[in-house]
């Protein structure tokens, strides 16, 4: 193994997400990650005290990249809710970059949360922040509090489902656009505006 290969913490985090996605929580082991990255375990310990420290870093990174950064960018851009939600759902269908384990990475995190308290807390916080953000976007389109909450929940449920299905069945761009338009409609039946 090469001792000269220079890695940063993000390289380890990405490798850990790939391992988590491919083999579940038990696959996230220092020795395996070092082997996959072609370095010694010493490189790992340069960046992380132990495996729980890496796991905490993974969850913090996921919260930042998959939620906080997305929300901050959307707020900075002032993106129209329809364009934003279409982009978010399209991204869910295509999944995160292979560097993070690909299409089933988020599903792997949710599965991990079933047996790991830290992961469960992170998933709960991400869900809360995402739903709150989505509800605000629906309210920005003039929908009332209750309707905005219901549609945010429906959109988010579809988003999570799309992430799970992305490896086997993709929603077409036309289907995504029609779904988002129907949710943003002021028609209480969910139909499109005429």
C-alpha positions, 0 to 999 in steps of 0.5 A, spaced: 500 500 500 502 506 498 504 511 504 505 517 499 498 517 497 495 524 500 488 523 502 483 528 506 477 527 511 472 527 505 476 522 501 475 517 507 467 520 508 466 518 501 469 511 501 465 510 507 459 512 504 460 507 498 462 501 503 455 503 507 451 503 500 454 497 498 454 492 504 451 496 510 453 499 516 458 493 518 462 494 511 464 501 514 471 498 517 477 502 517 481 496 514 477 495 509 476 502 507 484 503 507 484 497 503 479 500 498 483 507 498 490 503 497 493 506 503 495 504 510 490 505 516 495 510 519 492 515 514 485 514 517 488 515 524 491 522 521 484 524 520 479 521 525 480 518 532 476 512 531 470 509 527 465 513 531 469 519 529 468 517 522 461 515 523 459 522 526 463 526 520 459 522 515 453 524 518 455 531 519 457 531 512 451 528 509 447 533 513 451 539 510 451 537 503 444 533 502 440 538 506 444 545 508 448 546 502 441 545 498 437 549 502 442 555 502 443 555 495 436 555 493 435 561 498 441 564 495 438 563 488 431 565 489 429 559 485 422 558 483 419 553 487 417 549 481 424 549 478 427 547 485 422 542 486 423 539 479 430 539 480 430 536 487 426 530 484 430 529 478 436 529 482 433 524 487 431 519 481 439 520 478 441 519 485 448 522 488 454 521 485 458 515 485 463 517 489 458 517 495 455 510 493 450 512 487 443 511 487 442 508 494 446 512 498 440 515 502 437 509 502 443 506 506 443 512 511 436 511 512 437 503 513 443 505 518 438 509 522 434 503 524 440 500 528 444 507 530 442 512 534 446 517 531 444 516 524 437 516 527 438 523 530 441 525 523 435 522 519 430 525 523 433 532 523 434 532 516 427 530 515 425 536 519 429 541 515 427 538 509 420 538 510 420 545 513 423 548 507 418 545 502 413 547 506 415 554 506 416 553 498 409 551 498 407 557 502 411 562 498 406 559 492 400 562 496 398 555 499 395 555 506 399 553 512 395 546 512 395 545 505 402 547 504 404 542 510 400 536 506 403 537 500 410 538 503 409 531 506 407 528 499 412 531 495 417 529 500 414 522 501 415 521 493 422 524 494 424 518 498 421 513 494 424 516 488 431 515 491 429 508 493 427 506 486 432 510 482 436 504 481 431 500 478 425 505 475 426 512 473 420 517 473 420 521 466 422 528 466 415 529 464 412 525 470 416 529 474 414 536 472 407 534 472 407 532 479 410 538 481 406 542 477 400 539 480 402 539 487 404 547 486 397 548 484 392 552 488 386 547 486 385 543 492 384 537 488 391 537 486 389 538 478 393 543 474 391 550 473 387 551 466 
